[in-house]
Amino acid sequence: MVQSRDLGARILYRIFMQKLMLFSYENPRVVIFLIFIVSVFAAFQVPHLQHDPSSESMTLSDGPAREMYEDTLKIFGSDKITVVFVHDPDLFSPGMLERLEDLVYRLEDLPGVTRVESLFSVTRFISEEGTLSPGPLIDWIPETHEEAMRVRQDALSNPMLVDILVSRGGDATAVNLFLNSDPSDPHFDRDFTRRLDLLLKDFKGDFQRIYPLGNAHFMADISRLMVQDQKRIFPLSVFVLLLSLIVITRSRSGAVLPLLTAGTSILWTLGFMSVAGIPLNMLTMIIPSLILVIGSTEDIHLLSEYMEGLHVEKDRQGAVHFMIRNMGTVITVTALATFLGFLCITVNRVPILKQFGMAAAFGLFVNPVITAFLAPVYFRYAGPLGTRRQGAQLPTRRAGFVDKMASLVTGWIRSSRITVLGVFLGVIGVVTLFSPWVRLDNDILGVFKKDSEIIQRVSE
């Protein structure tokens, strides 16, 4: 009974996919128009796609831990801090302290800054007749060198300030900015970073070194790196896939189809992410490459079957119908399995994983649909015609380096099943032995290279 149900489902899937591809082949203008309309709509949504390089989406949005975190923020204030590092050998001199005070006043006026902690806001304790009297570390800007040295001595003699607001050598200080970012403004970090950098340019000539560090700058730099990585990784993925397809299929026109369907699927997915409010973060940024690689399997199946049909039927029309008759079930089952696998990720409570599961599942759902629409149309007008020699090679799998290697590996697996199984289980066992050494690393600085400017600044 179960077998009959499975057989019936496979037949139903096959009939559905066959009808879909036959409709595309017989109505190419309608298909191209529909693909074009949806693609234009998606293209208009892509500019609104948000970038979210923060680690906020890696935490649970509800639960006891989140409630405790929110309560802590209410008691102690914001945990979003940017530090302005100021270094100069003559830091504790009347002129330098005056410029430092001007810097603090201007930092207090920056949008988003709720509090500034500096040498001008901390308290010193003076012993008077056996009691401690609190007072500001700097009452006024010293007018003489001797007064400035007394301020320096007071700061260095306070263990609550040394290595926190002032260096042990007295030649560097930190100005801590406590920020209150607007959750509704996805560009707060970028805008705040730009305003702060512009402000600090006015003080570059006053101090030997001055630069900012903190979450806002980390997030802005991570967002910039995400864009740079996509500009490098995605073209590389396209080049590798295109080169592989040309080598394997020995057809340049046949290698274009996976790029056409994957490009359309990526455009639709990015448009969906924009409409659904799913940002481009450290995990969803890999989705374009994921769709390109995983989504190309259906195209390769269809291309292989088309070339086989070309050898049997001798023309494009016959080859396309041969492909449709034989590949409906394969495309449907592989696409459905991939879609459901990524859809399962959406049940995760961690927002970044849920967002990744939704976007990836959508992309790998529309990819086979787009393939079923575009492949028959593409093969009808631009499918490779092949040659008699190529048509004879594909069924026998004997010609070409790739075919010979595939036949060699397949033959070895079939003749040495016990050995292959033993090697497979042995590798699993060895890898399992090293699994206890896997460690969790949520250090946000791990995103940057060791020789990057940010890492060098943090290590000072």
C-alpha positions as CSV (number, residue, x, y, z in Angstrom):
1,M,0.0,0.0,0.0
2,V,2.8,2.4,0.9
3,Q,4.7,1.5,-2.3
4,S,1.6,2.2,-4.4
5,R,1.2,5.6,-2.7
6,D,4.8,6.5,-3.3
7,L,4.5,5.5,-6.9
8,G,1.3,7.6,-7.3
9,A,3.0,10.6,-5.8
10,R,6.0,10.3,-8.1
11,I,3.7,10.0,-11.1
12,L,1.8,13.1,-9.9
13,Y,5.0,15.1,-9.5
14,R,6.2,13.9,-12.9
15,I,3.0,14.9,-14.6
16,F,2.9,18.3,-12.9
17,M,6.5,19.1,-13.9
18,Q,6.0,17.8,-17.4
19,K,3.0,20.0,-17.9
20,L,4.8,23.0,-16.5
21,M,7.8,22.6,-18.8
22,L,5.5,21.8,-21.8
23,F,3.6,25.0,-21.1
24,S,6.8,27.0,-21.1
25,Y,8.0,25.4,-24.3
26,E,4.7,26.1,-26.1
27,N,4.2,29.6,-24.7
28,P,7.7,31.2,-24.6
29,R,6.5,34.8,-24.8
30,V,4.1,34.4,-21.9
31,V,6.8,32.8,-19.8
32,I,9.4,35.5,-20.6
33,F,6.9,38.2,-19.9
34,L,6.0,36.8,-16.5
35,I,9.6,36.3,-15.5
36,F,10.4,39.8,-16.7
37,I,7.6,41.4,-14.6
38,V,8.5,39.6,-11.4
39,S,12.2,40.4,-12.0
40,V,11.5,44.1,-12.4
41,F,9.4,44.2,-9.2
42,A,12.2,42.4,-7.4
43,A,14.9,44.7,-8.8
44,F,13.0,47.8,-7.4
45,Q,13.0,46.2,-3.9
46,V,16.7,45.3,-3.8
47,P,17.9,48.9,-3.1
48,H,15.8,48.8,0.1
49,L,17.5,45.7,1.4
50,Q,19.0,46.4,4.8
51,H,22.5,45.5,6.1
52,D,22.7,44.2,9.7
53,P,26.2,43.3,10.7
54,S,25.4,43.4,14.5
55,S,25.4,40.4,16.8
56,E,21.9,41.4,18.1
57,S,20.2,38.8,15.8
58,M,22.4,36.1,17.3
59,T,20.6,36.3,20.7
60,L,17.1,35.1,21.6
61,S,14.4,37.7,21.2
62,D,12.6,36.4,24.3
63,G,13.0,34.2,27.4
64,P,14.5,34.7,30.8
65,A,18.0,35.6,29.6
66,R,16.6,38.3,27.4
67,E,14.5,39.7,30.2
68,M,17.5,39.8,32.5
69,Y,19.5,41.6,29.8
70,E,16.8,44.2,29.4
71,D,16.6,44.7,33.2
72,T,20.3,45.2,33.4
73,L,20.2,47.9,30.7
74,K,17.4,49.7,32.7
75,I,19.6,49.7,35.8
76,F,23.1,50.4,34.4
77,G,22.3,52.2,31.1
78,S,23.4,51.4,27.6
79,D,26.0,48.8,26.9
80,K,26.8,50.4,23.5
81,I,30.1,52.2,24.1
82,T,32.5,53.9,21.7
83,V,35.9,54.9,23.0
84,V,37.9,57.8,21.6
85,F,41.6,57.1,22.2
86,V,43.8,60.1,22.6
87,H,47.6,59.9,22.8
88,D,50.2,62.6,23.1
89,P,53.5,62.8,25.1
90,D,52.4,66.2,26.4
91,L,48.8,65.2,27.1
92,F,48.9,66.8,30.6
93,S,49.8,70.3,29.5
94,P,47.6,73.4,29.7
95,G,47.2,73.6,25.9
96,M,46.5,69.9,25.4
97,L,44.0,69.8,28.3
98,E,42.1,72.7,26.8
99,R,41.9,71.0,23.4
100,L,40.8,67.8,25.1
101,E,38.0,69.7,26.9
102,D,36.8,71.2,23.6
103,L,36.8,67.6,22.2
104,V,34.6,66.4,25.1
105,Y,32.1,69.2,24.6
106,R,31.7,68.5,20.9
107,L,31.4,64.8,21.5
108,E,28.5,65.5,24.0
109,D,26.6,67.2,21.2
110,L,26.7,64.2,18.8
111,P,23.3,62.7,18.1
112,G,22.9,59.4,19.9
113,V,25.3,60.2,22.7
114,T,23.7,60.1,26.1
115,R,26.7,60.4,28.3
116,V,30.4,61.1,28.0
117,E,32.9,59.8,30.5
118,S,36.3,61.5,30.6
119,L,39.0,63.0,32.8
120,F,36.6,66.0,33.1
121,S,33.7,64.0,34.5
122,V,35.4,61.7,37.0
123,T,35.8,62.3,40.7
124,R,39.0,62.5,42.9
125,F,39.1,61.9,46.7
126,I,41.2,64.2,48.8
127,S,42.1,63.4,52.4
128,E,41.3,66.3,54.7
129,E,41.7,65.9,58.5
130,G,41.2,62.2,58.4
131,T,38.2,62.2,56.0
132,L,37.9,61.8,52.3
133,S,36.4,64.7,50.4
134,P,35.2,64.1,46.9
135,G,35.7,66.6,44.1
136,P,36.2,66.8,40.3
137,L,39.6,65.7,39.0
138,I,39.9,68.8,37.0
139,D,38.1,71.9,38.4
140,W,39.4,74.2,35.7
141,I,42.0,74.0,32.9
142,P,45.4,74.5,34.5
143,E,47.2,77.7,33.6
144,T,50.7,76.6,34.4
145,H,52.8,73.6,33.8
146,E,53.0,72.9,37.6
147,E,49.2,72.9,37.9
148,A,49.0,70.5,35.0
149,M,51.5,68.1,36.6
150,R,49.4,68.1,39.8
151,V,46.4,67.0,37.8
152,R,48.5,64.3,36.2
153,Q,49.7,63.1,39.6
154,D,46.1,63.0,40.9
155,A,45.0,60.9,38.0
156,L,47.9,58.5,38.2
157,S,47.5,58.0,41.9
158,N,43.9,57.0,41.5
159,P,43.8,53.2,40.9
160,M,40.2,53.5,39.6
161,L,41.5,55.6,36.7
162,V,44.8,54.0,35.7
163,D,44.5,51.7,32.7
164,I,40.8,52.7,32.5
165,L,40.7,56.4,31.6
166,V,44.4,57.2,31.7
167,S,47.5,55.1,30.8
168,R,50.2,54.3,33.3
169,G,52.6,56.6,31.6
170,G,50.2,59.5,31.6
171,D,50.5,60.0,27.8
172,A,47.1,58.6,26.7
173,T,43.5,58.9,27.8
174,A,40.2,57.4,26.8
175,V,36.9,59.3,26.3
176,N,34.0,56.9,26.6
177,L,30.8,57.7,24.7
178,F,27.6,55.9,25.8
179,L,25.2,55.6,22.9
180,N,21.4,55.1,22.7
181,S,20.9,53.8,19.2
182,D,17.5,54.0,17.5
183,P,16.2,50.5,16.8
184,S,14.1,51.8,13.9
185,D,17.2,53.3,12.2
186,P,19.2,50.5,10.5
187,H,21.9,53.0,9.5
188,F,22.6,54.4,13.0
189,D,26.0,52.8,13.2
190,R,27.0,54.0,9.8
191,D,25.8,57.5,10.3
192,F,27.2,57.9,13.8
193,T,30.6,56.6,12.6
194,R,30.7,59.0,9.7
195,R,29.8,62.0,12.0
196,L,32.4,61.0,14.6
197,D,35.1,60.5,12.0
198,L,34.4,64.0,10.6
199,L,34.5,65.5,14.1
200,L,37.8,63.9,15.0
201,K,39.4,65.2,11.8
202,D,39.4,68.7,13.4
203,F,41.6,67.4,16.2
204,K,44.1,65.3,14.2
205,G,46.7,68.1,14.2
206,D,46.3,68.7,18.0
207,F,47.3,65.3,19.3
208,Q,49.9,62.8,18.1
209,R,47.2,60.1,17.7
210,I,43.4,60.1,18.0
211,Y,41.0,57.4,16.8
212,P,37.7,55.8,17.8
213,L,37.0,52.2,18.8
214,G,33.7,50.6,19.7
215,N,30.6,48.7,18.6
216,A,29.4,51.3,16.1
217,H,32.8,51.3,14.3
218,F,33.0,47.6,14.4
219,M,29.5,47.3,12.9
220,A,30.2,49.8,10.2
221,D,33.5,48.1,9.2
222,I,31.8,44.7,9.2
223,S,29.1,46.0,6.9
224,R,31.7,47.3,4.6
225,L,33.6,44.0,4.6
226,M,30.3,42.1,3.8
227,V,29.9,44.2,0.7
228,Q,33.5,43.7,-0.3
229,D,33.3,40.0,0.2
230,Q,30.2,39.7,-2.0
231,K,32.0,41.6,-4.7
232,R,34.8,39.1,-4.6
233,I,33.2,35.8,-3.7
234,F,30.2,35.9,-6.0
235,P,32.1,36.6,-9.2
236,L,34.6,33.9,-8.2
237,S,31.7,31.4,-7.7
238,V,30.3,32.4,-11.2
239,F,33.7,31.9,-12.8
240,V,34.3,28.5,-11.2
241,L,30.8,27.2,-12.1
242,L,31.0,28.5,-15.7
243,L,34.5,27.0,-16.2
244,S,33.4,23.7,-14.8
245,L,30.3,23.5,-17.0
246,I,32.2,24.4,-20.1
247,V,34.8,21.7,-19.4
248,I,32.2,19.0,-18.5
249,T,29.6,19.8,-21.1
250,R,32.0,21.0,-23.8
251,S,29.4,23.6,-24.7
252,R,29.5,27.3,-24.0
253,S,25.8,27.8,-24.8
254,G,24.8,25.0,-22.4
255,A,26.8,26.6,-19.6
256,V,24.8,29.8,-19.8
257,L,21.6,28.3,-18.6
258,P,22.6,27.7,-14.9
259,L,23.8,31.3,-14.7
260,L,20.6,32.6,-16.2
261,T,18.3,30.7,-13.8
262,A,20.6,31.3,-10.8
263,G,20.8,35.0,-11.5
264,T,17.1,35.3,-11.8
265,S,16.6,33.3,-8.6
266,I,19.1,35.4,-6.7
267,L,17.3,38.6,-7.8
268,W,13.9,37.3,-6.7
269,T,15.4,36.1,-3.4
270,L,17.0,39.5,-2.6
271,G,13.7,41.2,-3.5
272,F,11.8,38.8,-1.2
273,M,14.3,39.5,1.6
274,S,13.7,43.2,1.2
275,V,9.9,42.9,1.3
276,A,10.0,40.4,4.2
277,G,12.4,42.6,6.2
278,I,15.1,40.0,6.3
279,P,18.5,41.9,6.4
280,L,21.7,41.0,4.7
281,N,23.7,39.8,7.8
282,M,26.8,37.6,8.4
283,L,24.8,34.5,7.5
284,T,22.3,35.5,4.8
285,M,25.2,37.1,2.8
286,I,26.2,33.6,1.6
287,I,22.7,32.9,0.1
288,P,23.6,34.2,-3.4
289,S,26.5,31.8,-3.7
290,L,24.4,29.0,-2.1
291,I,21.7,29.4,-4.7
292,L,24.3,29.6,-7.5
293,V,25.9,26.3,-6.5
294,I,23.0,24.2,-5.2
295,G,20.5,25.6,-7.6
296,S,22.6,24.7,-10.6
297,T,22.1,20.9,-10.1
298,E,18.7,21.0,-11.7
299,D,20.1,22.8,-14.7
300,I,22.9,20.3,-15.1
301,H,20.4,17.4,-14.9
302,L,18.3,19.0,-17.7
303,L,21.4,19.9,-19.8
304,S,22.6,16.3,-19.6
305,E,19.3,14.9,-20.6
306,Y,18.9,17.4,-23.4
307,M,22.2,16.4,-24.8
308,E,21.2,12.8,-24.6
309,G,17.9,13.6,-26.3
310,L,19.9,15.5,-29.0
311,H,21.8,12.3,-29.7
312,V,18.6,10.3,-29.9
313,E,16.2,12.8,-31.6
314,K,18.7,14.7,-33.8
315,D,17.0,18.1,-33.4
316,R,16.2,20.7,-30.7
317,Q,12.5,20.1,-30.6
318,G,12.9,16.4,-30.1
319,A,15.6,16.8,-27.6
320,V,13.5,19.2,-25.5
321,H,10.5,16.8,-25.4
322,F,12.9,13.9,-24.6
323,M,14.2,16.0,-21.7
324,I,10.8,16.8,-20.4
325,R,9.6,13.2,-20.5
326,N,12.6,11.9,-18.5
327,M,13.4,14.7,-16.0
328,G,10.1,15.7,-14.4
329,T,10.3,13.4,-11.4
330,V,14.1,14.0,-10.8
331,I,13.7,17.8,-10.7
332,T,10.7,17.8,-8.5
333,V,12.0,15.4,-5.9
334,T,15.5,17.0,-5.6
335,A,14.1,20.5,-5.4
336,L,11.5,19.5,-2.8
337,A,14.1,17.7,-0.6
338,T,16.4,20.8,-0.7
339,F,13.6,23.2,0.0
340,L,12.3,21.2,3.0
341,G,15.8,20.8,4.4
342,F,16.4,24.6,4.6
343,L,12.8,25.2,5.6
344,C,13.4,23.2,8.8
345,I,15.9,25.8,9.9
346,T,13.1,28.3,10.3
347,V,11.9,26.6,13.5
348,N,15.0,27.8,15.3
349,R,14.5,30.5,17.9
350,V,17.7,32.4,17.1
351,P,16.6,35.2,14.7
352,I,19.7,35.0,12.5
353,L,19.1,31.3,11.8
354,K,15.4,31.8,11.3
355,Q,16.1,34.6,8.8
356,F,18.7,32.4,7.0
357,G,16.3,29.5,6.8
358,M,13.5,31.6,5.4
359,A,15.6,33.3,2.7
360,A,17.5,30.1,1.7
361,A,14.3,28.1,1.5
362,F,12.6,30.7,-0.6
363,G,15.6,31.0,-3.0
364,L,15.9,27.2,-3.4
365,F,12.1,26.9,-3.9
366,V,11.9,29.5,-6.7
367,N,15.1,28.3,-8.4
368,P,13.6,25.0,-9.7
369,V,10.4,26.8,-10.7
370,I,12.4,29.3,-12.7
371,T,14.4,26.5,-14.2
372,A,11.2,24.7,-15.2
373,F,10.0,27.8,-16.9
374,L,13.2,29.0,-18.5
375,A,15.0,25.8,-19.5
376,P,12.5,24.7,-22.2
377,V,12.5,28.2,-23.6
378,Y,16.2,28.5,-23.6
379,F,16.8,25.1,-25.2
380,R,14.1,25.9,-27.8
381,Y,16.0,29.0,-29.1
382,A,19.6,28.7,-27.8
383,G,20.2,25.1,-26.9
384,P,23.5,23.6,-28.0
385,L,23.1,21.7,-31.3
386,G,26.1,19.5,-30.5
387,T,27.9,17.3,-33.0
388,R,27.6,13.6,-33.9
389,R,30.8,13.0,-32.1
390,Q,29.7,14.8,-28.9
391,G,26.3,13.0,-29.1
392,A,28.1,9.6,-29.2
393,Q,30.4,10.5,-26.4
394,L,27.8,11.5,-23.8
395,P,26.0,8.1,-23.6
396,T,29.1,6.0,-23.5
397,R,31.0,8.2,-21.0
398,R,34.3,7.1,-22.5
399,A,35.7,10.3,-24.0
400,G,37.3,13.1,-22.2
401,F,39.3,13.3,-19.0
402,V,36.2,14.0,-16.8
403,D,34.3,11.1,-18.2
404,K,37.2,8.7,-17.7
405,M,37.7,9.9,-14.1
406,A,34.0,9.5,-13.3
407,S,34.0,6.0,-14.8
408,L,37.1,5.1,-12.8
409,V,35.8,6.3,-9.5
410,T,32.3,4.7,-10.1
411,G,33.9,1.4,-11.0
412,W,36.1,1.3,-8.0
413,I,33.2,2.1,-5.6
414,R,31.1,-0.7,-7.2
415,S,33.8,-3.3,-7.0
416,S,35.0,-2.3,-3.5
417,R,31.9,-1.6,-1.5
418,I,33.1,-3.1,1.7
419,T,36.4,-1.1,1.5
420,V,34.5,2.1,0.7
421,L,32.2,1.6,3.6
422,G,35.1,0.9,6.0
423,V,36.9,4.0,4.9
424,F,33.8,6.0,5.2
425,L,33.1,4.8,8.8
426,G,36.8,5.2,9.7
427,V,36.7,8.9,8.7
428,I,33.6,9.4,10.7
429,G,35.2,7.8,13.7
430,V,38.4,9.9,13.5
431,V,36.4,13.1,13.0
432,T,34.2,12.2,16.0
433,L,37.2,11.9,18.2
434,F,38.1,15.5,17.5
435,S,34.6,16.9,18.1
436,P,35.1,17.6,21.9
437,W,37.7,20.2,20.8
438,V,35.2,22.3,18.9
439,R,34.7,25.5,20.8
440,L,32.2,28.3,20.7
441,D,33.6,31.6,19.5
442,N,31.3,34.6,19.6
443,D,34.1,37.2,19.6
444,I,33.1,39.9,17.2
445,L,36.7,40.9,16.5
446,G,37.2,37.4,15.0
447,V,35.6,38.9,11.8
448,F,38.7,41.0,11.2
449,K,42.1,39.8,10.0
450,K,44.9,39.9,12.5
451,D,46.8,42.5,10.5
452,S,43.8,44.8,10.2
453,E,43.9,48.3,11.6
454,I,41.1,47.7,14.1
455,I,42.9,44.6,15.6
456,Q,46.1,46.6,15.9
457,R,44.3,49.5,17.7
458,V,42.6,47.1,20.1
459,S,45.8,45.4,21.0
460,E,47.6,48.6,22.0
